[in-house]
Amino acid sequence: MINKVLHCIYIGDKYSCNETNIKKFEVNTVLTLLCEPLALERRISGIDYKFVYMLDLESQNVFTSNILHKSIEFLQKCYKTNQSILIHCESGISRSSTIVTAFLMKQNNWSCQHSLEFLREKHSISRYYSMRN
């Protein structure tokens, strides 16, 4: 399932990253947030792929390894140049929602709560996800 967050920002799970969806949503770039990159045989010619190693564990520190900074910087570049980007992880719940929420906070100068509420309106699966204090 893919959901549109902003005019060129989409969020989904690993199954959403297929040729049908890529064409339907006119995606130019895919940001994969997993333990391994998307398999070469699943990649589509002409699409830019970026991989960020990210575990789906509470102990995953997104600050020390620059995961958050690198991902937000990449999203901002795509957003500023109107490149449609699909951000996905395994289930489309925690990793992708974390990065998109952080991007919304930085891009719009929103609070974490406001960013998460905005994302929940756009991405139904995010309703099950909550940031811990």
C-alpha positions, 0 to 999 in steps of 0.5 A: 500500500502506498500513501501520498504524504505531500505532493511528491512524498509517498510512503509504503511497505516493501511490497509497494515498491513494484513497477505497477505502483512506481508507474502509477504514482510516477515515482522517480526515487526510492528510499529503502530503510531496511537491513539490506538493499532492495534486490537487484531483480526487484529494481526498475530501470530508470529509478534512482535507489537509495539504501539506508541501513536501519534496524526495526528495533527500539535500540536503533539509534538514528542519531549516532549513525547519521541515519536521520540526518542522511535520510532527511537531507535526501528527502529535502533534496527530492522535495526541493526538486519535485522528484517523486520519492517512495520511502519504504521499510518492511511493513511501512509502519515504524522506520518509514514513519519515523523518517517521514515524521522527522522530515515533516518536523524539519521541513515545516517547523512542526512539533513531533505531535503535529507531524505525526498527526498529519502523517496519520491522516495521510497514511492509515497504517501510521495510526498504529505507530506512536513516538515514545517520549 
